[in-house]
Amino acid sequence: MTADSSTRWTIRSGGHEAVIGRRGAGLCAYTVDGVDVADPLGEQEVPEAYQGLVLAPWPNRVPDGRWRWAGQELQLPVNEVPTGCALHGLVAWTAWSPRSVTEDAVELGVTVEPQPGYPFALDLTVRWSVAADGLHCRIGVENTGWTAAPFGVAVHPYVVLPGCTVDDLDLTLPAASWLETDERLRPVALRPVTEGGHDLRNGAPLRGRRLDTAFTDVSGTSVQVAGGGRALEVWADEAFGWWQVYTSDYFPADSPRHRRGLAVEAMTCGPDAFNTGQDLLVLEPGERWGAEWGVRPA
């Protein structure tokens, strides 16, 4: 099986069709009966807002890229200059290798070698599949190194509903807490959703809301998005205890992507988990871990 970094695979089943890219093992498109459910990425388009990409071995931000592990001070590359943060892990821009390709599924893998800032070895797999009940994404990781490895993961899909912008959507998110951040998007404190106007547990319109916000203390395993007489559900295993919601506001106002797609990211841990330790997975040498999330159109 040969492929270059721009290779894509189309998988199909029962009216569901997804396009998976080798770069970042990313979701480039997802349609149901020809209708977009994920905001599609052009074949030659660079996913500058991490559209559909896998975020590991940490999701979100590590402020200043600095963290401490086993008594050692570590420095990750800072790749988000405006905030001075190490953003979204090490594999989003990597060309993953195909390990299995069928009509309705593709599995890709990548290795993370020990390096400055993250001196651990991992083998990562992502299996995308489509079926009558929607899109599935199964993520697996094995610690192939000699020491315990801290780990977190998320994927960055942008969901859409036909004829709708973000301002036409209602969002239901069963989370009791949200993470307040400062002007550099660094964590400040967990707040109850009753503070700050972030209570989405019973559903709320997104018109006028600007969110780039992490939620936790979830009481359910799915997020519902509705608008234009349609609805969809982004669901996840209980291993994903956090959701990040982003309303696409940082795209320029004249960009066709400005507030067009809604990023709904299931995360195993929150921002800066390498420093807070909250919900951070720690894999012992030889240990394997796996979990699944997906999209279920209604």
Beta strands, then each sheet from edge to edge (+ up, - down):
strand 1: 8-13
strand 2: 16-21
strand 3: 27-32
strand 4: 35-38
strand 5: 54-55
strand 6: 61-63
strand 7: 66-69
strand 8: 72-75
strand 9: 85-87
strand 10: 97-101
strand 11: 105-112
strand 12: 122-131
strand 13: 134-143
strand 14: 149-151
strand 15: 154-155
strand 16: 158-159
strand 17: 170-172
strand 18: 175-181
strand 19: 187-192
strand 20: 204-205
strand 21: 212-218
strand 22: 222-227
strand 23: 230-236
strand 24: 242-246
strand 25: 262-267
strand 26: 281-283
strand 27: 288-297
sheet 1: 1+ 2- 3+ 4-
sheet 2: 5+ 15-
sheet 3: 6+ 9-
sheet 4: 7+ 8-
sheet 5: 10+ 11- 12+ 13- 27+ 23- 22+ 17- 20+
sheet 6: 14+ 26-
sheet 7: 16+ 25- 24+ 21- 18+ 19-
end
